[in-house]
Amino acid sequence: MSTGSEPPAGFAEPLAGFAVGVTAARRHEELATLLERRGARVVLAPAIRLVPLADDAELLEATRACAAGPLDHVVVTTGIGFRAWLETADGHGLRDALVSRLAAADIVARGPKARGAVRSAGLREVWSPDSEGCAEVTRHLLAKDLAGARIAVQLYGERQPELTGALRAAGAEVIEIPVYRWSRADDPTPLRRLVGQAVAGTVDAITFTSAPAVDATLGVAADDGLEEALVEAMRTHVVAACVGPVTAEALTGRGVPTVQPERARLGALVRALVTGLPGRRSRRLSVRGASLELRGHAVVLDGQLRPIAPAPMAILRALARRPGHVVSRAELCGALPSRSAGVGAPRGRDARPQADEHAVEMAVARLRRGLGRPGIVETVVKRGYRLACDPRLADRITAGAGG
């Protein structure tokens, strides 16, 4: 029985027909599952990996420095990092001394996960920012008299000079806690493949859950000479979904519009994508009394999802750009995905146009079969093809940016 909040049986999920890339290193399976439940086809391409530093001499030295003397403030940036720090201290017999110093300090937890880790250790934070951003943490601490203060800052994958530098400039002694660092994924092949798909337009969105993942993705694209092409794709036809403003910073600085949730959570990120992706990568038409929505690699016809192959979808998109108007075979030739000439293709000056027109005819035939309903794509003899729409109603069509 339907609860009223679920779509009727057989109707398309909100992300059905869309392909979404996942670059996350941690919790990528959880994110993929959330996306797939909403109908998306997921392309897994981890951009980075987490490198623990449990045996690192620098981490041990910093931990000993914290345990050796009083701390005035402690900045906890991530839950996983804080737990790893305590585990490392425990392995070297320093946990009790460290926890004692932390308990006497004012703890700032950057977000809910950091706050949860602090409380799980039997400690309590004095403050946590709403934005979960380091800028707000910096402003909070700089509002205090920091001259001579000892502050421990648990890092999260990279140095934070904008935070630690500002604290030192205010007169504080800052102890940096390098619990782990980010590195590029061991095998870049899936990420390279995702970059190529984004540039080619066969992926509709890419999700990013950390700033290092954005940097690694752009870096892999640069290695293949595709960095500018990838950035342009994300400016136009590929939606960049970022878990928060810190993650999005490198993209927004290059003019890439991003989809972001109100809170930095995987579930919220997926909900933001459910809202933002169809508006950017879908187009809705009324054709012969039927509701036709073009999605990334499928159409939704009167609520029913119908997957469409790339060449027929390219034809449909070309027709949908001018609904109700005739589009010539020559124009549709240019809309087809590039391909290599087949063995035995006709030779001579007119060989390519003939081959392309034949390809258009084949793609139109496949499109009609895929739609499963006659009359949507009409043949106009000696002129081309058209969608069976009233062209006078074209201005009423709701179009997404990718349509």
LUMDREN-939451 format. One record per residue (C-alpha): x negated, y, z negated; chain; residue in one letter. Coordinates in nm, 4 decimals, padded with zeros to 6 digits. Layout:
N
REC       east      north         up   chain   resn
REC          X          Y          Z       A      a
...
//
This chain:
403
REC       east      north         up   chain   resn
REC    00.0000    00.0000    00.0000       A      m
REC   -00.1293    00.3431    00.0896       A      s
REC   -00.1873    00.5806   -00.1991       A      t
REC   -00.1230    00.8849    00.0157       A      g
REC   -00.4894    00.9938   -00.0008       A      s
REC   -00.6098    00.7145    00.2270       A      e
REC   -00.5752    00.7242    00.6073       A      p
REC   -00.3266    00.4820    00.7612       A      p
REC   -00.4663    00.1444    00.8604       A      a
REC   -00.6538    00.1601    01.1897       A      g
REC   -00.7092    00.5356    01.1795       A      f
REC   -01.0591    00.6737    01.2114       A      a
REC   -01.2658    00.7570    00.9061       A      e
REC   -01.3899    01.1181    00.8974       A      p
REC   -01.7445    01.0305    01.0109       A      l
REC   -01.6511    00.7482    01.2480       A      a
REC   -01.8119    00.7999    01.5870       A      g
REC   -02.1034    00.9997    01.4437       A      f
REC   -02.4634    00.8853    01.4013       A      a
REC   -02.6413    01.0203    01.0921       A      v
REC   -03.0132    00.9960    01.0185       A      g
REC   -03.1264    00.9315    00.6590       A      v
REC   -03.4805    01.0455    00.5735       A      t
REC   -03.4623    00.9811    00.1979       A      a
REC   -03.7306    00.7711    00.0324       A      a
REC   -03.5513    00.7034   -00.2948       A      r
REC   -03.1858    00.5987   -00.3071       A      r
REC   -03.1632    00.5775    00.0720       A      h
REC   -02.9515    00.2637    00.0437       A      e
REC   -02.7023    00.4462   -00.1775       A      e
REC   -02.6819    00.7388    00.0632       A      l
REC   -02.6457    00.5053    00.3615       A      a
REC   -02.3618    00.3191    00.1888       A      t
REC   -02.1763    00.6434    00.1127       A      l
REC   -02.2062    00.7504    00.4756       A      l
REC   -02.1024    00.4119    00.6141       A      e
REC   -01.7929    00.4062    00.3913       A      r
REC   -01.6829    00.7194    00.5738       A      r
REC   -01.7412    00.5574    00.9097       A      g
REC   -02.0842    00.6907    01.0093       A      a
REC   -02.3442    00.4883    01.1946       A      r
REC   -02.6591    00.5302    00.9844       A      v
REC   -03.0114    00.5526    01.1243       A      v
REC   -03.2585    00.4786    00.8434       A      l
REC   -03.5887    00.6626    00.8825       A      a
REC   -03.7712    00.7217    00.5512       A      p
REC   -03.9906    01.0274    00.5932       A      a
REC   -04.1937    01.0003    00.2729       A      i
REC   -04.2901    00.7620   -00.0035       A      r
REC   -04.3398    00.8166   -00.3726       A      l
REC   -04.6940    00.7562   -00.4910       A      v
REC   -04.7080    00.6983   -00.8709       A      p
REC   -05.0062    00.8347   -01.0592       A      l
REC   -04.9753    00.6227   -01.3737       A      a
REC   -05.3480    00.5421   -01.3758       A      d
REC   -05.4629    00.8835   -01.2609       A      d
REC   -05.7283    01.0447   -01.4783       A      a
REC   -05.5781    01.3910   -01.4288       A      e
REC   -05.2404    01.2776   -01.5649       A      l
REC   -05.4044    01.1120   -01.8664       A      l
REC   -05.6119    01.4228   -01.9382       A      e
REC   -05.3024    01.6467   -01.9182       A      a
REC   -05.1082    01.4127   -02.1481       A      t
REC   -05.3875    01.4174   -02.4062       A      r
REC   -05.3972    01.7975   -02.3893       A      a
REC   -05.0228    01.8117   -02.4624       A      c
REC   -05.0511    01.5666   -02.7534       A      a
REC   -05.3533    01.7425   -02.9024       A      a
REC   -05.1884    02.0731   -02.9885       A      g
REC   -04.8533    02.2515   -03.0269       A      p
REC   -04.6466    02.3285   -02.7161       A      l
REC   -04.4246    02.6361   -02.7009       A      d
REC   -04.2325    02.5481   -02.3833       A      h
REC   -04.1948    02.2384   -02.1658       A      v
REC   -04.0491    02.2418   -01.8148       A      v
REC   -03.8992    01.9073   -01.7069       A      v
REC   -03.8292    01.9117   -01.3337       A      t
REC   -03.7119    01.5562   -01.2556       A      t
REC   -03.5677    01.2667   -01.4488       A      g
REC   -03.7817    01.0035   -01.2791       A      i
REC   -04.0940    01.2101   -01.3376       A      g
REC   -04.0232    01.2685   -01.7054       A      f
REC   -03.9566    00.8984   -01.7684       A      r
REC   -04.2756    00.8048   -01.5815       A      a
REC   -04.4703    01.0538   -01.7943       A      w
REC   -04.3463    00.8966   -02.1176       A      l
REC   -04.4189    00.5464   -01.9851       A      e
REC   -04.7738    00.6487   -01.8985       A      t
REC   -04.8204    00.8012   -02.2429       A      a
REC   -04.6880    00.4802   -02.3986       A      d
REC   -04.9373    00.2734   -02.1995       A      g
REC   -05.2232    00.4741   -02.3474       A      h
REC   -05.0857    00.4792   -02.7025       A      g
REC   -04.9907    00.8475   -02.6808       A      l
REC   -04.6104    00.8322   -02.6635       A      r
REC   -04.5335    00.9068   -03.0304       A      d
REC   -04.7758    01.1995   -03.0423       A      a
REC   -04.6411    01.3383   -02.7142       A      l
REC   -04.2748    01.3051   -02.8144       A      v
REC   -04.3537    01.4798   -03.1431       A      s
REC   -04.5005    01.7763   -02.9543       A      r
REC   -04.2084    01.7832   -02.7125       A      l
REC   -03.9545    01.7777   -02.9964       A      a
REC   -04.1089    02.0913   -03.1471       A      a
REC   -04.1118    02.2794   -02.8145       A      a
REC   -03.8399    02.4627   -02.6232       A      d
REC   -03.7551    02.2245   -02.3371       A      i
REC   -03.6209    02.3605   -02.0091       A      v
REC   -03.4598    02.0905   -01.7905       A      a
REC   -03.4342    02.1874   -01.4225       A      r
REC   -03.1159    01.9900   -01.3536       A      g
REC   -02.8739    01.7242   -01.4818       A      p
REC   -03.1035    01.4306   -01.4060       A      k
REC   -03.3914    01.5933   -01.5886       A      a
REC   -03.1525    01.6789   -01.8735       A      r
REC   -03.0335    01.3185   -01.8925       A      g
REC   -03.3893    01.1852   -01.9091       A      a
REC   -03.4751    01.4285   -02.1868       A      v
REC   -03.1745    01.3237   -02.3928       A      r
REC   -03.2412    00.9534   -02.3302       A      s
REC   -03.5773    01.0051   -02.4988       A      a
REC   -03.4033    01.1380   -02.8086       A      g
REC   -03.4916    01.4992   -02.7286       A      l
REC   -03.2788    01.8025   -02.6512       A      r
REC   -03.3221    02.0808   -02.3993       A      e
REC   -03.2670    02.4429   -02.4955       A      v
REC   -03.1681    02.5584   -02.1464       A      w
REC   -03.0944    02.4342   -01.7955       A      s
REC   -03.0331    02.6497   -01.4847       A      p
REC   -02.7092    02.6340   -01.2887       A      d
REC   -02.8956    02.6511   -00.9581       A      s
REC   -03.1383    02.3646   -01.0365       A      e
REC   -03.4040    02.5837   -00.8747       A      g
REC   -03.7514    02.6696   -00.9951       A      c
REC   -03.6951    03.0393   -00.9256       A      a
REC   -03.4319    03.0558   -01.1975       A      e
REC   -03.6568    02.8617   -01.4353       A      v
REC   -03.9345    03.1113   -01.3670       A      t
REC   -03.7088    03.4102   -01.4357       A      r
REC   -03.5858    03.2505   -01.7594       A      h
REC   -03.9353    03.1960   -01.8950       A      l
REC   -04.0734    03.5311   -01.7791       A      l
REC   -03.8012    03.7031   -01.9829       A      a
REC   -03.9907    03.5831   -02.2928       A      k
REC   -04.3203    03.7013   -02.4396       A      d
REC   -04.5567    03.4386   -02.3012       A      l
REC   -04.8879    03.5903   -02.4100       A      a
REC   -05.0872    03.3042   -02.5616       A      g
REC   -04.8041    03.0504   -02.5187       A      a
REC   -04.8835    02.6880   -02.4257       A      r
REC   -04.6498    02.5597   -02.1558       A      i
REC   -04.6383    02.2095   -02.0033       A      a
REC   -04.4909    02.1884   -01.6534       A      v
REC   -04.4015    01.8447   -01.5199       A      q
REC   -04.4582    01.8627   -01.1443       A      l
REC   -04.2434    01.6825   -00.8894       A      y
REC   -04.4520    01.5632   -00.6001       A      g
REC   -04.6527    01.8779   -00.5319       A      e
REC   -04.8021    02.1797   -00.7027       A      r
REC   -04.5662    02.4627   -00.7955       A      q
REC   -04.7863    02.7746   -00.7685       A      p
REC   -04.4868    03.0114   -00.7636       A      e
REC   -04.3953    02.8841   -01.1109       A      l
REC   -04.7294    02.8048   -01.2721       A      t
REC   -04.9004    03.1098   -01.1238       A      g
REC   -04.6326    03.3431   -01.2582       A      a
REC   -04.6586    03.1889   -01.6056       A      l
REC   -05.0355    03.2230   -01.6103       A      r
REC   -05.0077    03.5834   -01.4924       A      a
REC   -04.7815    03.6468   -01.7939       A      a
REC   -05.0604    03.5283   -02.0269       A      g
REC   -04.9581    03.1668   -02.0833       A      a
REC   -05.1819    02.8605   -02.0917       A      e
REC   -05.0203    02.6206   -01.8434       A      v
REC   -05.0768    02.2453   -01.8478       A      i
REC   -04.9672    02.0862   -01.5195       A      e
REC   -04.8375    01.7279   -01.5444       A      i
REC   -04.8911    01.5533   -01.2062       A      p
REC   -04.6740    01.2436   -01.2575       A      v
REC   -04.6436    01.1463   -00.8912       A      y
REC   -04.6932    01.2840   -00.5461       A      r
REC   -04.5250    01.2515   -00.2098       A      w
REC   -04.6943    01.1035    00.0945       A      s
REC   -04.5789    01.0284    00.4474       A      r
REC   -04.4141    00.6911    00.4961       A      a
REC   -04.6555    00.4065    00.5688       A      d
REC   -04.4815    00.3268    00.8969       A      d
REC   -04.3801    00.6429    01.0875       A      p
REC   -04.2096    00.4485    01.3682       A      t
REC   -03.8483    00.4783    01.2391       A      p
REC   -03.8943    00.8523    01.1787       A      l
REC   -04.0493    00.9053    01.5222       A      r
REC   -03.7556    00.7183    01.6733       A      r
REC   -03.5097    00.9389    01.4802       A      l
REC   -03.6846    01.2548    01.6020       A      v
REC   -03.6584    01.1312    01.9601       A      g
REC   -03.2900    01.0499    01.9185       A      q
REC   -03.2214    01.3936    01.7712       A      a
REC   -03.3940    01.5668    02.0618       A      v
REC   -03.2051    01.3456    02.3097       A      a
REC   -02.8719    01.4197    02.1402       A      g
REC   -02.7874    01.0625    02.0403       A      t
REC   -02.7976    01.1495    01.6681       A      v
REC   -02.5427    01.3979    01.5366       A      d
REC   -02.6887    01.4842    01.1959       A      a
REC   -02.9985    01.4344    00.9814       A      i
REC   -02.9839    01.4322    00.6023       A      t
REC   -03.2678    01.5629    00.3857       A      f
REC   -03.2871    01.5121    00.0095       A      t
REC   -03.6241    01.6797   -00.0568       A      s
REC   -03.8447    01.9534    00.0835       A      a
REC   -04.1344    01.7086    00.1415       A      p
REC   -03.9025    01.5007    00.3640       A      a
REC   -03.8350    01.8075    00.5782       A      v
REC   -04.2090    01.8800    00.6027       A      d
REC   -04.2879    01.5184    00.6918       A      a
REC   -04.0168    01.5086    00.9605       A      t
REC   -04.1435    01.8268    01.1220       A      l
REC   -04.4983    01.6929    01.0934       A      g
REC   -04.4162    01.3673    01.2710       A      v
REC   -04.2344    01.5655    01.5411       A      a
REC   -04.5416    01.7894    01.5799       A      a
REC   -04.7637    01.4826    01.6198       A      d
REC   -04.5550    01.3855    01.9236       A      d
REC   -04.5329    01.7392    02.0618       A      g
REC   -04.1632    01.7600    01.9723       A      l
REC   -04.1565    02.0004    01.6774       A      e
REC   -04.0052    02.2944    01.8655       A      e
REC   -03.7641    02.0640    02.0491       A      a
REC   -03.6492    01.9164    01.7167       A      l
REC   -03.6016    02.2590    01.5594       A      v
REC   -03.4025    02.3736    01.8637       A      e
REC   -03.1899    02.0566    01.8456       A      a
REC   -03.1072    02.1337    01.4817       A      m
REC   -03.0227    02.4912    01.5755       A      r
REC   -02.7750    02.3702    01.8360       A      t
REC   -02.6374    02.0168    01.8478       A      h
REC   -02.7803    01.8292    01.5459       A      v
REC   -02.6482    01.9145    01.1998       A      v
REC   -02.9150    01.9436    00.9296       A      a
REC   -02.7609    01.8418    00.5961       A      a
REC   -02.9766    01.9384    00.2967       A      c
REC   -02.9116    01.8505   -00.0654       A      v
REC   -02.9872    02.2064   -00.1794       A      g
REC   -03.1506    02.5414   -00.0961       A      p
REC   -03.4999    02.4300   -00.1997       A      v
REC   -03.4808    02.1394    00.0430       A      t
REC   -03.3389    02.3634    00.3164       A      a
REC   -03.5890    02.6465    00.2775       A      e
REC   -03.8304    02.5396    00.5530       A      a
REC   -03.5419    02.4957    00.7990       A      l
REC   -03.3513    02.8149    00.7177       A      t
REC   -03.6789    03.0037    00.7580       A      g
REC   -03.6864    02.8845    01.1194       A      r
REC   -03.3305    02.9792    01.1985       A      g
REC   -03.1754    02.6349    01.1499       A      v
REC   -02.8214    02.6466    01.0044       A      p
REC   -02.7795    02.3878    00.7312       A      t
REC   -02.4920    02.2132    00.5587       A      v
REC   -02.5376    02.2135    00.1800       A      q
REC   -02.3212    02.0898   -00.1086       A      p
REC   -02.2359    02.3095   -00.4032       A      e
REC   -02.4238    02.0697   -00.6320       A      r
REC   -02.7351    01.8718   -00.5464       A      a
REC   -02.5819    01.5227   -00.5540       A      r
REC   -02.5709    01.2505   -00.2908       A      l
REC   -02.1928    01.2213   -00.3105       A      g
REC   -02.1550    01.5972   -00.2762       A      a
REC   -02.3953    01.5950    00.0193       A      l
REC   -02.1822    01.3347    00.1973       A      v
REC   -01.8645    01.5329    00.1241       A      r
REC   -02.0286    01.8467    00.2657       A      a
REC   -02.1201    01.6511    00.5777       A      l
REC   -01.7642    01.5201    00.6088       A      v
REC   -01.6485    01.8823    00.6106       A      t
REC   -01.9266    02.0317    00.8203       A      g
REC   -02.0132    01.7724    01.0840       A      l
REC   -01.6807    01.7393    01.2692       A      p
REC   -01.6595    02.1177    01.3043       A      g
REC   -01.9996    02.1261    01.4714       A      r
REC   -01.9911    01.8020    01.6707       A      r
REC   -01.6308    01.7450    01.7728       A      s
REC   -01.3831    01.8861    02.0218       A      r
REC   -01.0080    01.8424    02.0124       A      r
REC   -00.7820    01.8447    02.3166       A      l
REC   -00.4196    01.7731    02.3952       A      s
REC   -00.4128    01.5541    02.7057       A      v
REC   -00.0828    01.4206    02.8444       A      r
REC    00.0762    01.4592    02.5038       A      g
REC   -00.2027    01.2662    02.3314       A      a
REC   -00.4453    01.4060    02.0747       A      s
REC   -00.7984    01.3485    02.1988       A      l
REC   -01.0991    01.4261    01.9786       A      e
REC   -01.4526    01.3934    02.1114       A      l
REC   -01.7058    01.2854    01.8491       A      r
REC   -02.0737    01.2002    01.8734       A      g
REC   -02.0541    00.8630    02.0487       A      h
REC   -01.6816    00.7913    02.0367       A      a
REC   -01.3400    00.9469    02.0845       A      v
REC   -01.0405    00.9447    01.8560       A      v
REC   -00.7251    00.9023    02.0610       A      l
REC   -00.4095    00.9631    01.8564       A      d
REC   -00.6045    00.8693    01.5432       A      g
REC   -00.7563    00.5517    01.6863       A      q
REC   -01.1361    00.5338    01.7208       A      l
REC   -01.2632    00.4233    02.0614       A      r
REC   -01.6421    00.3904    02.1057       A      p
REC   -01.7656    00.5263    02.4388       A      i
REC   -02.1015    00.4491    02.6033       A      a
REC   -02.3461    00.7392    02.6665       A      p
REC   -02.2860    00.7862    03.0402       A      a
REC   -01.9029    00.7875    03.0200       A      p
REC   -01.9241    01.0153    02.7139       A      m
REC   -02.1431    01.2569    02.9107       A      a
REC   -01.8771    01.2677    03.1824       A      i
REC   -01.6019    01.3270    02.9265       A      l
REC   -01.7942    01.6113    02.7620       A      r
REC   -01.8502    01.7764    03.0994       A      a
REC   -01.4785    01.7547    03.1773       A      l
REC   -01.3863    01.8784    02.8287       A      a
REC   -01.5912    02.1932    02.8735       A      r
REC   -01.3395    02.2952    03.1435       A      r
REC   -01.0159    02.1229    03.0385       A      p
REC   -00.7568    02.1078    03.3127       A      g
REC   -00.9982    02.2321    03.5799       A      h
REC   -01.1567    02.0226    03.8519       A      v
REC   -01.5223    01.9384    03.7977       A      v
REC   -01.7030    01.8326    04.1134       A      s
REC   -01.8934    01.5085    04.1478       A      r
REC   -02.2101    01.7096    04.2037       A      a
REC   -02.1660    01.8843    03.8691       A      e
REC   -02.0959    01.5551    03.6965       A      l
REC   -02.4143    01.4097    03.8493       A      c
REC   -02.6102    01.6676    03.6542       A      g
REC   -02.4284    01.5780    03.3326       A      a
REC   -02.5296    01.2112    03.3397       A      l
REC   -02.8160    01.1028    03.1119       A      p
REC   -03.1468    01.0816    03.2968       A      s
REC   -03.2421    00.7370    03.4173       A      r
REC   -03.4926    00.5688    03.6429       A      s
REC   -03.3894    00.4831    03.9979       A      a
REC   -03.2889    00.1206    04.0306       A      g
REC   -03.4628   -00.1404    04.2442       A      v
REC   -03.3182   -00.1448    04.5931       A      g
REC   -03.1755    00.2078    04.5742       A      a
REC   -03.1096    00.3721    04.9124       A      p
REC   -03.4023    00.5647    05.0550       A      r
REC   -03.4102    00.8888    05.2481       A      g
REC   -03.3118    01.2522    05.1926       A      r
REC   -02.9552    01.1724    05.0840       A      d
REC   -03.0392    00.8694    04.8736       A      a
REC   -03.0332    01.0410    04.5294       A      r
REC   -02.6976    01.2266    04.5720       A      p
REC   -02.5329    00.9069    04.6956       A      q
REC   -02.6764    00.7089    04.4092       A      a
REC   -02.5688    00.9741    04.1598       A      d
REC   -02.2162    00.9991    04.2985       A      e
REC   -02.1863    00.6242    04.2753       A      h
REC   -02.3084    00.6469    03.9152       A      a
REC   -02.0420    00.9108    03.8453       A      v
REC   -01.7721    00.6867    03.9887       A      e
REC   -01.8922    00.3960    03.7756       A      m
REC   -01.9079    00.6140    03.4638       A      a
REC   -01.5567    00.7463    03.5246       A      v
REC   -01.4273    00.3904    03.5666       A      a
REC   -01.5935    00.2880    03.2385       A      r
REC   -01.4555    00.5986    03.0690       A      l
REC   -01.1013    00.5126    03.1760       A      r
REC   -01.1421    00.1580    03.0472       A      r
REC   -01.2838    00.2879    02.7202       A      g
REC   -00.9962    00.5293    02.6689       A      l
REC   -00.7494    00.2498    02.7336       A      g
REC   -00.4765    00.4848    02.8492       A      r
REC   -00.4043    00.5803    03.2113       A      p
REC   -00.3725    00.9346    03.3365       A      g
REC   -00.6129    01.1104    03.0996       A      i
REC   -00.8876    01.1455    03.3614       A      v
REC   -00.7391    01.2350    03.7008       A      e
REC   -00.9036    01.2037    04.0402       A      t
REC   -00.8646    01.5054    04.2676       A      v
REC   -00.9255    01.3744    04.6204       A      v
REC   -01.2385    01.5114    04.7891       A      k
REC   -01.2957    01.7522    04.5003       A      r
REC   -01.3810    01.5666    04.1789       A      g
REC   -01.2149    01.4877    03.8478       A      y
REC   -01.0208    01.6704    03.5781       A      r
REC   -00.8769    01.6129    03.2348       A      l
REC   -00.4982    01.6104    03.2515       A      a
REC   -00.4563    01.9331    03.0519       A      c
REC   -00.2759    02.2546    03.1290       A      d
REC   -00.5678    02.4949    03.1918       A      p
REC   -00.3540    02.7847    03.0677       A      r
REC   -00.3689    02.6323    02.7203       A      l
REC   -00.7485    02.6101    02.7215       A      a
REC   -00.7845    02.9086    02.4906       A      d
REC   -00.5880    02.7214    02.2235       A      r
REC   -00.8340    02.4356    02.2118       A      i
REC   -01.0209    02.3914    01.8898       A      t
REC   -01.3840    02.3335    01.9847       A      a
REC   -01.6874    02.2416    01.7799       A      g
REC   -02.0355    02.3648    01.8658       A      a
REC   -02.1364    02.0244    02.0015       A      g
REC   -01.8327    01.9828    02.2279       A      g
//
